[in-house]
């Protein structure tokens, strides 16, 4: 587990450093796009317990894409991501909601030509996250609810693989509207439960971003 945590921290630091080290000299070669991104979808954990179902997830942050040739590029995101899952039975419901600082890194392949107004793309890469906070909400058929703040059901660090498909619409010479469908597949046990079962994170989100050419 210590090796996994060190690897998670290393990947996060590497991705953050890549964002921070986009120098003026680098901007003069190829194209660099930067802008806000937000997504919404579903999250769950692998090998769900009895009554476990997916819950609504979402994220918001900053996205960067660097293109050095017409088809291949690299990039990633820094985002706040609300994930988790919920358990429902006949009379009770409970929601587990961790908030992560997640940093996915991606290698992109763009179809078509750079001058096209619409360009499909695919991407794949690692994703690492650190849990910032967590709270659980429980209730019953009588509408009695209670909230547990700063709970520790989920582990602090998470690591996995993210991939997806997207459509990029050119709004102007320096502005693109991006629509993406992305899937995250966790590779480590995300839940710190007594049974120590293997429950990795899973998310499926639809996102929208507006990216501006920094050249």
URDA-V13284 format. One record per residue. N is the residue number from 1. RES is the residue in one small letter. OMEGA is omega as a letter, one per 30 degrees, with the letter a starting at -180 (999 if undefined). Layout:
N;RES;OMEGA
N;RES;OMEGA
//
This chain:
1;x;l
2;x;l
3;x;l
4;x;l
5;x;l
6;x;l
7;x;l
8;x;a
9;x;l
10;x;l
11;x;l
12;x;l
13;x;l
14;x;a
15;x;l
16;x;l
17;x;l
18;x;l
19;x;a
20;x;a
21;x;l
22;x;a
23;x;l
24;x;l
25;x;a
26;x;a
27;x;a
28;x;l
29;x;a
30;x;a
31;x;l
32;x;a
33;x;a
34;x;l
35;x;a
36;x;l
37;x;l
38;x;a
39;x;l
40;x;a
41;x;a
42;x;l
43;x;l
44;x;l
45;x;l
46;x;l
47;x;a
48;x;l
49;x;l
50;x;a
51;x;a
52;x;l
53;x;l
54;x;l
55;x;l
56;x;l
57;x;l
58;x;l
59;x;l
60;x;a
61;x;a
62;x;a
63;x;l
64;x;l
65;x;l
66;x;l
67;x;l
68;x;l
69;x;a
70;x;a
71;x;a
72;x;l
73;x;l
74;x;l
75;x;a
76;x;a
77;x;l
78;x;a
79;x;l
80;x;a
81;x;l
82;x;a
83;x;l
84;x;a
85;x;l
86;x;l
87;x;l
88;x;l
89;x;a
90;x;a
91;x;a
92;x;l
93;x;l
94;x;a
95;x;l
96;x;a
97;x;l
98;x;l
99;x;a
100;x;l
101;x;a
102;x;a
103;x;l
104;x;l
105;x;a
106;x;l
107;x;a
108;x;l
109;x;a
110;x;l
111;x;l
112;x;a
113;x;a
114;x;a
115;x;a
116;x;l
117;x;l
118;x;a
119;x;l
120;x;l
121;x;l
122;x;a
123;x;a
124;x;l
125;x;l
126;x;l
127;x;l
128;x;a
129;x;l
130;x;a
131;x;l
132;x;a
133;x;l
134;x;l
135;x;l
136;x;l
137;x;l
138;x;l
139;x;l
140;x;a
141;x;l
142;x;l
143;x;l
144;x;a
145;x;l
146;x;a
147;x;l
148;x;l
149;x;l
150;x;l
151;x;a
152;x;a
153;x;l
154;x;l
155;x;a
156;x;a
157;x;l
158;x;l
159;x;a
160;x;a
161;x;l
162;x;l
163;x;a
164;x;l
165;x;a
166;x;l
167;x;l
168;x;l
169;x;l
170;x;l
171;x;l
172;x;a
173;x;a
174;x;a
175;x;l
176;x;l
177;x;a
178;x;l
179;x;a
180;x;l
181;x;a
182;x;a
183;x;l
184;x;a
185;x;a
186;x;a
187;x;a
188;x;l
189;x;a
190;x;a
191;x;a
192;x;a
193;x;a
194;x;a
195;x;l
196;x;l
197;x;a
198;x;a
199;x;l
200;x;l
201;x;l
202;x;l
203;x;l
204;x;a
205;x;l
206;x;a
207;x;l
208;x;l
209;x;l
210;x;a
211;x;a
212;x;l
213;x;a
214;x;l
215;x;999
//
